[in-house]
Amino acid sequence: MLMYLGKAEPVLNDNSKAIHSVSINYPWPSIIRLSRYIRVPYKKVVLTRKNVLRRDGYKCSYCGRGDLTLTIDHIVPKARGGIDSWDNLISACTKCNNKKGDRTPE
């Protein structure tokens, strides 16, 4: 449809397939190129507990276990000037989070 409307052109055709109409056969395009650029808006991933857990694969970043209840831990604790950012938040099981306390991982 896009090629029919002049909004796209074929780059590579699949010669084993065709689009049939009453009067003509069109080669089946494998790759098409749009005539003009269509901007896709960039969506920033929101910093949420769910997204941090998803990023870390629903596993504790310290012990690697995934079968425990997970919390969100600040690598640099808020008490020591840590902020809520993607670089400073990781998933941790309750045991590892309590063991670390307000210390840095070192």
PDB file as gemmi writes it, atoms N, CA and C in Angstrom:
CRYST1    1.000    1.000    1.000  90.00  90.00  90.00 P 1                      
ATOM      1  N   MET A   1       0.818  -1.188   0.000  1.00  0.00           N  
ATOM      2  CA  MET A   1       0.000   0.000   0.000  1.00  0.00           C  
ATOM      3  C   MET A   1       0.867   1.260   0.000  1.00  0.00           C  
ATOM      4  N   LEU A   2       1.941   1.258   0.816  1.00  0.00           N  
ATOM      5  CA  LEU A   2       2.828   2.420   0.854  1.00  0.00           C  
ATOM      6  C   LEU A   2       3.499   2.650  -0.496  1.00  0.00           C  
ATOM      7  N   MET A   3       3.863   1.558  -1.176  1.00  0.00           N  
ATOM      8  CA  MET A   3       4.498   1.704  -2.493  1.00  0.00           C  
ATOM      9  C   MET A   3       3.476   2.191  -3.514  1.00  0.00           C  
ATOM     10  N   TYR A   4       2.262   1.720  -3.424  1.00  0.00           N  
ATOM     11  CA  TYR A   4       1.202   2.139  -4.337  1.00  0.00           C  
ATOM     12  C   TYR A   4       0.932   3.639  -4.193  1.00  0.00           C  
ATOM     13  N   LEU A   5       0.998   4.135  -2.947  1.00  0.00           N  
ATOM     14  CA  LEU A   5       0.760   5.554  -2.693  1.00  0.00           C  
ATOM     15  C   LEU A   5       1.991   6.417  -2.959  1.00  0.00           C  
ATOM     16  N   GLY A   6       3.118   5.792  -3.297  1.00  0.00           N  
ATOM     17  CA  GLY A   6       4.340   6.534  -3.578  1.00  0.00           C  
ATOM     18  C   GLY A   6       5.085   6.968  -2.328  1.00  0.00           C  
ATOM     19  N   LYS A   7       4.769   6.367  -1.183  1.00  0.00           N  
ATOM     20  CA  LYS A   7       5.424   6.731   0.072  1.00  0.00           C  
ATOM     21  C   LYS A   7       6.610   5.834   0.392  1.00  0.00           C  
ATOM     22  N   ALA A   8       6.812   4.783  -0.404  1.00  0.00           N  
ATOM     23  CA  ALA A   8       7.937   3.871  -0.190  1.00  0.00           C  
ATOM     24  C   ALA A   8       8.342   3.281  -1.527  1.00  0.00           C  
ATOM     25  N   GLU A   9       9.578   2.779  -1.572  1.00  0.00           N  
ATOM     26  CA  GLU A   9      10.071   2.119  -2.781  1.00  0.00           C  
ATOM     27  C   GLU A   9      10.778   0.828  -2.380  1.00  0.00           C  
ATOM     28  N   PRO A  10      10.717  -0.193  -3.225  1.00  0.00           N  
ATOM     29  CA  PRO A  10      11.374  -1.454  -2.870  1.00  0.00           C  
ATOM     30  C   PRO A  10      12.891  -1.338  -2.988  1.00  0.00           C  
ATOM     31  N   VAL A  11      13.598  -1.940  -2.046  1.00  0.00           N  
ATOM     32  CA  VAL A  11      15.056  -1.989  -2.091  1.00  0.00           C  
ATOM     33  C   VAL A  11      15.492  -3.364  -2.571  1.00  0.00           C  
ATOM     34  N   LEU A  12      14.816  -4.397  -2.079  1.00  0.00           N  
ATOM     35  CA  LEU A  12      15.138  -5.773  -2.435  1.00  0.00           C  
ATOM     36  C   LEU A  12      13.837  -6.543  -2.578  1.00  0.00           C  
ATOM     37  N   ASN A  13      13.695  -7.273  -3.689  1.00  0.00           N  
ATOM     38  CA  ASN A  13      12.483  -8.051  -3.939  1.00  0.00           C  
ATOM     39  C   ASN A  13      12.733  -9.532  -3.718  1.00  0.00           C  
ATOM     40  N   ASP A  14      11.708 -10.225  -3.239  1.00  0.00           N  
ATOM     41  CA  ASP A  14      11.736 -11.680  -3.099  1.00  0.00           C  
ATOM     42  C   ASP A  14      11.125 -12.242  -4.382  1.00  0.00           C  
ATOM     43  N   ASN A  15      11.957 -12.779  -5.259  1.00  0.00           N  
ATOM     44  CA  ASN A  15      11.493 -13.224  -6.575  1.00  0.00           C  
ATOM     45  C   ASN A  15      10.613 -14.464  -6.520  1.00  0.00           C  
ATOM     46  N   SER A  16      10.570 -15.148  -5.376  1.00  0.00           N  
ATOM     47  CA  SER A  16       9.741 -16.351  -5.285  1.00  0.00           C  
ATOM     48  C   SER A  16       8.287 -16.025  -4.955  1.00  0.00           C  
ATOM     49  N   LYS A  17       7.998 -14.769  -4.607  1.00  0.00           N  
ATOM     50  CA  LYS A  17       6.635 -14.370  -4.258  1.00  0.00           C  
ATOM     51  C   LYS A  17       6.228 -13.170  -5.094  1.00  0.00           C  
ATOM     52  N   ALA A  18       4.911 -13.002  -5.229  1.00  0.00           N  
ATOM     53  CA  ALA A  18       4.394 -11.857  -5.967  1.00  0.00           C  
ATOM     54  C   ALA A  18       3.037 -11.463  -5.403  1.00  0.00           C  
ATOM     55  N   ILE A  19       2.684 -10.200  -5.623  1.00  0.00           N  
ATOM     56  CA  ILE A  19       1.362  -9.692  -5.258  1.00  0.00           C  
ATOM     57  C   ILE A  19       0.575  -9.624  -6.555  1.00  0.00           C  
ATOM     58  N   HIS A  20      -0.542 -10.334  -6.592  1.00  0.00           N  
ATOM     59  CA  HIS A  20      -1.320 -10.450  -7.824  1.00  0.00           C  
ATOM     60  C   HIS A  20      -2.516  -9.508  -7.788  1.00  0.00           C  
ATOM     61  N   SER A  21      -2.739  -8.824  -8.906  1.00  0.00           N  
ATOM     62  CA  SER A  21      -3.961  -8.040  -9.088  1.00  0.00           C  
ATOM     63  C   SER A  21      -4.623  -8.525 -10.370  1.00  0.00           C  
ATOM     64  N   VAL A  22      -5.700  -7.911 -10.728  1.00  0.00           N  
ATOM     65  CA  VAL A  22      -6.436  -8.337 -11.915  1.00  0.00           C  
ATOM     66  C   VAL A  22      -5.604  -8.133 -13.177  1.00  0.00           C  
ATOM     67  N   SER A  23      -4.885  -7.013 -13.249  1.00  0.00           N  
ATOM     68  CA  SER A  23      -4.183  -6.696 -14.486  1.00  0.00           C  
ATOM     69  C   SER A  23      -2.663  -6.847 -14.436  1.00  0.00           C  
ATOM     70  N   ILE A  24      -2.077  -6.910 -13.251  1.00  0.00           N  
ATOM     71  CA  ILE A  24      -0.614  -6.923 -13.179  1.00  0.00           C  
ATOM     72  C   ILE A  24      -0.149  -7.686 -11.932  1.00  0.00           C  
ATOM     73  N   ASN A  25       1.068  -8.196 -12.016  1.00  0.00           N  
ATOM     74  CA  ASN A  25       1.709  -8.845 -10.870  1.00  0.00           C  
ATOM     75  C   ASN A  25       2.861  -7.958 -10.397  1.00  0.00           C  
ATOM     76  N   TYR A  26       2.887  -7.689  -9.088  1.00  0.00           N  
ATOM     77  CA  TYR A  26       3.959  -6.897  -8.488  1.00  0.00           C  
ATOM     78  C   TYR A  26       4.910  -7.834  -7.757  1.00  0.00           C  
ATOM     79  N   PRO A  27       6.220  -7.620  -7.869  1.00  0.00           N  
ATOM     80  CA  PRO A  27       7.150  -8.445  -7.091  1.00  0.00           C  
ATOM     81  C   PRO A  27       6.980  -8.164  -5.594  1.00  0.00           C  
ATOM     82  N   TRP A  28       7.154  -9.210  -4.785  1.00  0.00           N  
ATOM     83  CA  TRP A  28       7.011  -9.097  -3.331  1.00  0.00           C  
ATOM     84  C   TRP A  28       8.280  -8.446  -2.761  1.00  0.00           C  
ATOM     85  N   PRO A  29       8.143  -7.273  -2.119  1.00  0.00           N  
ATOM     86  CA  PRO A  29       9.346  -6.627  -1.585  1.00  0.00           C  
ATOM     87  C   PRO A  29       9.796  -7.267  -0.266  1.00  0.00           C  
ATOM     88  N   SER A  30      11.078  -7.559  -0.160  1.00  0.00           N  
ATOM     89  CA  SER A  30      11.647  -8.049   1.099  1.00  0.00           C  
ATOM     90  C   SER A  30      12.018  -6.880   1.993  1.00  0.00           C  
ATOM     91  N   ILE A  31      12.526  -5.816   1.375  1.00  0.00           N  
ATOM     92  CA  ILE A  31      12.927  -4.613   2.100  1.00  0.00           C  
ATOM     93  C   ILE A  31      12.377  -3.414   1.351  1.00  0.00           C  
ATOM     94  N   ILE A  32      11.771  -2.484   2.104  1.00  0.00           N  
ATOM     95  CA  ILE A  32      11.308  -1.243   1.486  1.00  0.00           C  
ATOM     96  C   ILE A  32      11.980  -0.061   2.174  1.00  0.00           C  
ATOM     97  N   ARG A  33      12.082   1.049   1.446  1.00  0.00           N  
ATOM     98  CA  ARG A  33      12.656   2.284   1.986  1.00  0.00           C  
ATOM     99  C   ARG A  33      11.568   3.353   1.912  1.00  0.00           C  
ATOM    100  N   LEU A  34      11.321   4.010   3.053  1.00  0.00           N  
ATOM    101  CA  LEU A  34      10.335   5.082   3.080  1.00  0.00           C  
ATOM    102  C   LEU A  34      10.873   6.292   2.340  1.00  0.00           C  
ATOM    103  N   SER A  35       9.996   7.027   1.663  1.00  0.00           N  
ATOM    104  CA  SER A  35      10.405   8.194   0.890  1.00  0.00           C  
ATOM    105  C   SER A  35      10.839   9.349   1.780  1.00  0.00           C  
ATOM    106  N   ARG A  36      10.279   9.435   2.976  1.00  0.00           N  
ATOM    107  CA  ARG A  36      10.693  10.489   3.900  1.00  0.00           C  
ATOM    108  C   ARG A  36      10.815   9.913   5.301  1.00  0.00           C  
ATOM    109  N   TYR A  37      11.620  10.563   6.121  1.00  0.00           N  
ATOM    110  CA  TYR A  37      11.912  10.104   7.473  1.00  0.00           C  
ATOM    111  C   TYR A  37      10.706  10.330   8.377  1.00  0.00           C  
ATOM    112  N   ILE A  38      10.371   9.328   9.148  1.00  0.00           N  
ATOM    113  CA  ILE A  38       9.301   9.441  10.132  1.00  0.00           C  
ATOM    114  C   ILE A  38       9.954   9.410  11.507  1.00  0.00           C  
ATOM    115  N   ARG A  39       9.821  10.489  12.242  1.00  0.00           N  
ATOM    116  CA  ARG A  39      10.453  10.599  13.559  1.00  0.00           C  
ATOM    117  C   ARG A  39       9.646   9.806  14.582  1.00  0.00           C  
ATOM    118  N   VAL A  40      10.335   8.919  15.276  1.00  0.00           N  
ATOM    119  CA  VAL A  40       9.720   8.150  16.350  1.00  0.00           C  
ATOM    120  C   VAL A  40      10.124   8.814  17.659  1.00  0.00           C  
ATOM    121  N   PRO A  41       9.152   9.264  18.450  1.00  0.00           N  
ATOM    122  CA  PRO A  41       9.515   9.958  19.686  1.00  0.00           C  
ATOM    123  C   PRO A  41      10.230   9.036  20.669  1.00  0.00           C  
ATOM    124  N   TYR A  42      11.266   9.564  21.299  1.00  0.00           N  
ATOM    125  CA  TYR A  42      12.049   8.817  22.278  1.00  0.00           C  
ATOM    126  C   TYR A  42      11.317   8.846  23.609  1.00  0.00           C  
ATOM    127  N   LYS A  43      11.129   7.671  24.201  1.00  0.00           N  
ATOM    128  CA  LYS A  43      10.489   7.588  25.505  1.00  0.00           C  
ATOM    129  C   LYS A  43      11.540   7.229  26.537  1.00  0.00           C  
ATOM    130  N   LYS A  44      11.717   8.092  27.505  1.00  0.00           N  
ATOM    131  CA  LYS A  44      12.674   7.846  28.574  1.00  0.00           C  
ATOM    132  C   LYS A  44      12.070   6.820  29.538  1.00  0.00           C  
ATOM    133  N   VAL A  45      12.869   5.848  29.947  1.00  0.00           N  
ATOM    134  CA  VAL A  45      12.409   4.839  30.896  1.00  0.00           C  
ATOM    135  C   VAL A  45      12.389   5.473  32.280  1.00  0.00           C  
ATOM    136  N   VAL A  46      11.239   5.405  32.935  1.00  0.00           N  
ATOM    137  CA  VAL A  46      11.054   6.028  34.234  1.00  0.00           C  
ATOM    138  C   VAL A  46      11.736   5.192  35.314  1.00  0.00           C  
ATOM    139  N   LEU A  47      12.383   5.863  36.244  1.00  0.00           N  
ATOM    140  CA  LEU A  47      13.056   5.195  37.356  1.00  0.00           C  
ATOM    141  C   LEU A  47      12.011   4.793  38.395  1.00  0.00           C  
ATOM    142  N   THR A  48      11.644   3.503  38.374  1.00  0.00           N  
ATOM    143  CA  THR A  48      10.701   2.957  39.341  1.00  0.00           C  
ATOM    144  C   THR A  48      11.274   1.669  39.910  1.00  0.00           C  
ATOM    145  N   ARG A  49      10.702   1.222  41.012  1.00  0.00           N  
ATOM    146  CA  ARG A  49      11.136  -0.025  41.643  1.00  0.00           C  
ATOM    147  C   ARG A  49      11.021  -1.184  40.659  1.00  0.00           C  
ATOM    148  N   LYS A  50       9.896  -1.239  39.965  1.00  0.00           N  
ATOM    149  CA  LYS A  50       9.650  -2.321  39.008  1.00  0.00           C  
ATOM    150  C   LYS A  50      10.695  -2.324  37.894  1.00  0.00           C  
ATOM    151  N   ASN A  51      11.051  -1.142  37.393  1.00  0.00           N  
ATOM    152  CA  ASN A  51      12.031  -1.064  36.308  1.00  0.00           C  
ATOM    153  C   ASN A  51      13.440  -1.413  36.779  1.00  0.00           C  
ATOM    154  N   VAL A  52      13.787  -1.085  38.030  1.00  0.00           N  
ATOM    155  CA  VAL A  52      15.098  -1.478  38.572  1.00  0.00           C  
ATOM    156  C   VAL A  52      15.154  -2.993  38.703  1.00  0.00           C  
ATOM    157  N   LEU A  53      14.087  -3.603  39.223  1.00  0.00           N  
ATOM    158  CA  LEU A  53      14.045  -5.062  39.355  1.00  0.00           C  
ATOM    159  C   LEU A  53      14.111  -5.730  37.985  1.00  0.00           C  
ATOM    160  N   ARG A  54      13.407  -5.175  37.019  1.00  0.00           N  
ATOM    161  CA  ARG A  54      13.419  -5.726  35.657  1.00  0.00           C  
ATOM    162  C   ARG A  54      14.820  -5.638  35.059  1.00  0.00           C  
ATOM    163  N   ARG A  55      15.484  -4.498  35.239  1.00  0.00           N  
ATOM    164  CA  ARG A  55      16.851  -4.317  34.724  1.00  0.00           C  
ATOM    165  C   ARG A  55      17.806  -5.347  35.309  1.00  0.00           C  
ATOM    166  N   ASP A  56      17.656  -5.645  36.609  1.00  0.00           N  
ATOM    167  CA  ASP A  56      18.553  -6.573  37.297  1.00  0.00           C  
ATOM    168  C   ASP A  56      18.106  -8.025  37.190  1.00  0.00           C  
ATOM    169  N   GLY A  57      17.082  -8.291  36.392  1.00  0.00           N  
ATOM    170  CA  GLY A  57      16.648  -9.664  36.155  1.00  0.00           C  
ATOM    171  C   GLY A  57      15.972 -10.315  37.351  1.00  0.00           C  
ATOM    172  N   TYR A  58      15.375  -9.506  38.212  1.00  0.00           N  
ATOM    173  CA  TYR A  58      14.663  -9.998  39.402  1.00  0.00           C  
ATOM    174  C   TYR A  58      15.552 -10.889  40.259  1.00  0.00           C  
ATOM    175  N   LYS A  59      16.842 -10.516  40.374  1.00  0.00           N  
ATOM    176  CA  LYS A  59      17.801 -11.251  41.203  1.00  0.00           C  
ATOM    177  C   LYS A  59      18.536 -10.267  42.099  1.00  0.00           C  
ATOM    178  N   CYS A  60      18.978 -10.753  43.244  1.00  0.00           N  
ATOM    179  CA  CYS A  60      19.781  -9.947  44.160  1.00  0.00           C  
ATOM    180  C   CYS A  60      21.127  -9.660  43.492  1.00  0.00           C  
ATOM    181  N   SER A  61      21.525  -8.407  43.473  1.00  0.00           N  
ATOM    182  CA  SER A  61      22.790  -8.025  42.838  1.00  0.00           C  
ATOM    183  C   SER A  61      24.004  -8.440  43.656  1.00  0.00           C  
ATOM    184  N   TYR A  62      23.818  -8.781  44.917  1.00  0.00           N  
ATOM    185  CA  TYR A  62      24.932  -9.190  45.773  1.00  0.00           C  
ATOM    186  C   TYR A  62      25.123 -10.705  45.770  1.00  0.00           C  
ATOM    187  N   CYS A  63      24.052 -11.463  46.041  1.00  0.00           N  
ATOM    188  CA  CYS A  63      24.210 -12.921  46.146  1.00  0.00           C  
ATOM    189  C   CYS A  63      23.712 -13.658  44.903  1.00  0.00           C  
ATOM    190  N   GLY A  64      22.969 -12.982  44.015  1.00  0.00           N  
ATOM    191  CA  GLY A  64      22.526 -13.587  42.770  1.00  0.00           C  
ATOM    192  C   GLY A  64      21.272 -14.429  42.864  1.00  0.00           C  
ATOM    193  N   ARG A  65      20.691 -14.531  44.047  1.00  0.00           N  
ATOM    194  CA  ARG A  65      19.488 -15.356  44.196  1.00  0.00           C  
ATOM    195  C   ARG A  65      18.258 -14.586  43.734  1.00  0.00           C  
ATOM    196  N   GLY A  66      17.330 -15.302  43.126  1.00  0.00           N  
ATOM    197  CA  GLY A  66      16.113 -14.679  42.638  1.00  0.00           C  
ATOM    198  C   GLY A  66      14.865 -15.207  43.309  1.00  0.00           C  
ATOM    199  N   ASP A  67      15.035 -16.131  44.241  1.00  0.00           N  
ATOM    200  CA  ASP A  67      13.878 -16.759  44.879  1.00  0.00           C  
ATOM    201  C   ASP A  67      13.498 -16.083  46.193  1.00  0.00           C  
ATOM    202  N   LEU A  68      14.048 -14.909  46.464  1.00  0.00           N  
ATOM    203  CA  LEU A  68      13.793 -14.204  47.715  1.00  0.00           C  
ATOM    204  C   LEU A  68      13.011 -12.925  47.452  1.00  0.00           C  
ATOM    205  N   THR A  69      12.462 -12.343  48.513  1.00  0.00           N  
ATOM    206  CA  THR A  69      11.806 -11.052  48.392  1.00  0.00           C  
ATOM    207  C   THR A  69      12.880  -9.991  48.183  1.00  0.00           C  
ATOM    208  N   LEU A  70      12.727  -9.204  47.139  1.00  0.00           N  
ATOM    209  CA  LEU A  70      13.751  -8.224  46.778  1.00  0.00           C  
ATOM    210  C   LEU A  70      13.370  -6.819  47.226  1.00  0.00           C  
ATOM    211  N   THR A  71      14.384  -6.058  47.588  1.00  0.00           N  
ATOM    212  CA  THR A  71      14.233  -4.650  47.925  1.00  0.00           C  
ATOM    213  C   THR A  71      15.133  -3.853  46.991  1.00  0.00           C  
ATOM    214  N   ILE A  72      15.020  -2.539  47.072  1.00  0.00           N  
ATOM    215  CA  ILE A  72      15.883  -1.665  46.285  1.00  0.00           C  
ATOM    216  C   ILE A  72      16.926  -1.072  47.226  1.00  0.00           C  
ATOM    217  N   ASP A  73      18.201  -1.171  46.845  1.00  0.00           N  
ATOM    218  CA  ASP A  73      19.298  -0.710  47.687  1.00  0.00           C  
ATOM    219  C   ASP A  73      20.045   0.419  46.993  1.00  0.00           C  
ATOM    220  N   HIS A  74      20.458   1.408  47.769  1.00  0.00           N  
ATOM    221  CA  HIS A  74      21.322   2.477  47.269  1.00  0.00           C  
ATOM    222  C   HIS A  74      22.770   2.016  47.414  1.00  0.00           C  
ATOM    223  N   ILE A  75      23.525   2.007  46.334  1.00  0.00           N  
ATOM    224  CA  ILE A  75      24.937   1.615  46.393  1.00  0.00           C  
ATOM    225  C   ILE A  75      25.680   2.582  47.314  1.00  0.00           C  
ATOM    226  N   VAL A  76      25.557   3.876  47.032  1.00  0.00           N  
ATOM    227  CA  VAL A  76      26.035   4.900  47.965  1.00  0.00           C  
ATOM    228  C   VAL A  76      24.806   5.299  48.772  1.00  0.00           C  
ATOM    229  N   PRO A  77      24.772   4.969  50.064  1.00  0.00           N  
ATOM    230  CA  PRO A  77      23.570   5.202  50.870  1.00  0.00           C  
ATOM    231  C   PRO A  77      23.137   6.667  50.877  1.00  0.00           C  
ATOM    232  N   LYS A  78      21.828   6.877  51.004  1.00  0.00           N  
ATOM    233  CA  LYS A  78      21.304   8.242  51.061  1.00  0.00           C  
ATOM    234  C   LYS A  78      21.896   8.993  52.243  1.00  0.00           C  
ATOM    235  N   ALA A  79      22.196   8.268  53.334  1.00  0.00           N  
ATOM    236  CA  ALA A  79      22.791   8.895  54.515  1.00  0.00           C  
ATOM    237  C   ALA A  79      24.189   9.439  54.223  1.00  0.00           C  
ATOM    238  N   ARG A  80      24.815   8.937  53.161  1.00  0.00           N  
ATOM    239  CA  ARG A  80      26.161   9.402  52.786  1.00  0.00           C  
ATOM    240  C   ARG A  80      26.140  10.206  51.488  1.00  0.00           C  
ATOM    241  N   GLY A  81      24.975  10.738  51.146  1.00  0.00           N  
ATOM    242  CA  GLY A  81      24.869  11.615  49.981  1.00  0.00           C  
ATOM    243  C   GLY A  81      24.460  10.929  48.695  1.00  0.00           C  
ATOM    244  N   GLY A  82      24.060   9.661  48.760  1.00  0.00           N  
ATOM    245  CA  GLY A  82      23.617   8.954  47.561  1.00  0.00           C  
ATOM    246  C   GLY A  82      22.291   9.494  47.057  1.00  0.00           C  
ATOM    247  N   ILE A  83      22.086   9.398  45.765  1.00  0.00           N  
ATOM    248  CA  ILE A  83      20.854   9.912  45.157  1.00  0.00           C  
ATOM    249  C   ILE A  83      20.078   8.774  44.509  1.00  0.00           C  
ATOM    250  N   ASP A  84      18.825   9.063  44.177  1.00  0.00           N  
ATOM    251  CA  ASP A  84      18.004   8.103  43.445  1.00  0.00           C  
ATOM    252  C   ASP A  84      18.327   8.242  41.961  1.00  0.00           C  
ATOM    253  N   SER A  85      19.151   7.347  41.436  1.00  0.00           N  
ATOM    254  CA  SER A  85      19.502   7.362  40.019  1.00  0.00           C  
ATOM    255  C   SER A  85      19.721   5.927  39.558  1.00  0.00           C  
ATOM    256  N   TRP A  86      19.701   5.723  38.251  1.00  0.00           N  
ATOM    257  CA  TRP A  86      19.909   4.387  37.688  1.00  0.00           C  
ATOM    258  C   TRP A  86      21.268   3.827  38.099  1.00  0.00           C  
ATOM    259  N   ASP A  87      22.265   4.691  38.232  1.00  0.00           N  
ATOM    260  CA  ASP A  87      23.615   4.239  38.574  1.00  0.00           C  
ATOM    261  C   ASP A  87      23.774   3.902  40.053  1.00  0.00           C  
ATOM    262  N   ASN A  88      22.858   4.375  40.897  1.00  0.00           N  
ATOM    263  CA  ASN A  88      23.020   4.198  42.338  1.00  0.00           C  
ATOM    264  C   ASN A  88      22.014   3.218  42.941  1.00  0.00           C  
ATOM    265  N   LEU A  89      21.068   2.718  42.172  1.00  0.00           N  
ATOM    266  CA  LEU A  89      20.056   1.801  42.698  1.00  0.00           C  
ATOM    267  C   LEU A  89      20.246   0.403  42.126  1.00  0.00           C  
ATOM    268  N   ILE A  90      20.160  -0.602  42.986  1.00  0.00           N  
ATOM    269  CA  ILE A  90      20.227  -2.000  42.557  1.00  0.00           C  
ATOM    270  C   ILE A  90      19.228  -2.810  43.365  1.00  0.00           C  
ATOM    271  N   SER A  91      18.901  -3.986  42.854  1.00  0.00           N  
ATOM    272  CA  SER A  91      18.019  -4.885  43.596  1.00  0.00           C  
ATOM    273  C   SER A  91      18.857  -5.699  44.573  1.00  0.00           C  
ATOM    274  N   ALA A  92      18.290  -5.933  45.755  1.00  0.00           N  
ATOM    275  CA  ALA A  92      18.990  -6.707  46.781  1.00  0.00           C  
ATOM    276  C   ALA A  92      17.959  -7.443  47.620  1.00  0.00           C  
ATOM    277  N   CYS A  93      18.313  -8.651  48.041  1.00  0.00           N  
ATOM    278  CA  CYS A  93      17.424  -9.369  48.952  1.00  0.00           C  
ATOM    279  C   CYS A  93      17.504  -8.685  50.317  1.00  0.00           C  
ATOM    280  N   THR A  94      16.510  -8.929  51.147  1.00  0.00           N  
ATOM    281  CA  THR A  94      16.450  -8.276  52.455  1.00  0.00           C  
ATOM    282  C   THR A  94      17.692  -8.582  53.286  1.00  0.00           C  
ATOM    283  N   LYS A  95      18.157  -9.829  53.254  1.00  0.00           N  
ATOM    284  CA  LYS A  95      19.326 -10.232  54.039  1.00  0.00           C  
ATOM    285  C   LYS A  95      20.566  -9.435  53.620  1.00  0.00           C  
ATOM    286  N   CYS A  96      20.836  -9.370  52.315  1.00  0.00           N  
ATOM    287  CA  CYS A  96      22.020  -8.642  51.830  1.00  0.00           C  
ATOM    288  C   CYS A  96      21.893  -7.139  52.072  1.00  0.00           C  
ATOM    289  N   ASN A  97      20.691  -6.599  51.898  1.00  0.00           N  
ATOM    290  CA  ASN A  97      20.476  -5.171  52.103  1.00  0.00           C  
ATOM    291  C   ASN A  97      20.708  -4.808  53.569  1.00  0.00           C  
ATOM    292  N   ASN A  98      20.205  -5.615  54.494  1.00  0.00           N  
ATOM    293  CA  ASN A  98      20.404  -5.351  55.919  1.00  0.00           C  
ATOM    294  C   ASN A  98      21.862  -5.535  56.320  1.00  0.00           C  
ATOM    295  N   LYS A  99      22.536  -6.513  55.714  1.00  0.00           N  
ATOM    296  CA  LYS A  99      23.949  -6.761  56.017  1.00  0.00           C  
ATOM    297  C   LYS A  99      24.811  -5.574  55.574  1.00  0.00           C  
ATOM    298  N   LYS A 100      24.487  -5.012  54.414  1.00  0.00           N  
ATOM    299  CA  LYS A 100      25.249  -3.876  53.895  1.00  0.00           C  
ATOM    300  C   LYS A 100      24.987  -2.632  54.734  1.00  0.00           C  
ATOM    301  N   GLY A 101      23.750  -2.423  55.146  1.00  0.00           N  
ATOM    302  CA  GLY A 101      23.405  -1.267  55.978  1.00  0.00           C  
ATOM    303  C   GLY A 101      23.679   0.043  55.277  1.00  0.00           C  
ATOM    304  N   ASP A 102      24.304   0.991  55.994  1.00  0.00           N  
ATOM    305  CA  ASP A 102      24.585   2.301  55.397  1.00  0.00           C  
ATOM    306  C   ASP A 102      26.045   2.427  54.967  1.00  0.00           C  
ATOM    307  N   ARG A 103      26.658   1.284  54.655  1.00  0.00           N  
ATOM    308  CA  ARG A 103      28.039   1.285  54.164  1.00  0.00           C  
ATOM    309  C   ARG A 103      28.039   1.199  52.637  1.00  0.00           C  
ATOM    310  N   THR A 104      29.170   1.518  52.040  1.00  0.00           N  
ATOM    311  CA  THR A 104      29.343   1.302  50.604  1.00  0.00           C  
ATOM    312  C   THR A 104      29.807  -0.137  50.415  1.00  0.00           C  
ATOM    313  N   PRO A 105      29.672  -0.713  49.222  1.00  0.00           N  
ATOM    314  CA  PRO A 105      30.021  -2.127  49.018  1.00  0.00           C  
ATOM    315  C   PRO A 105      31.464  -2.484  49.356  1.00  0.00           C  
ATOM    316  N   GLU A 106      32.402  -1.546  49.319  1.00  0.00           N  
ATOM    317  CA  GLU A 106      33.799  -1.854  49.630  1.00  0.00           C  
ATOM    318  C   GLU A 106      33.846  -2.190  51.048  1.00  0.00           C  
TER     319      GLU A 106                                                      
END                                                                             
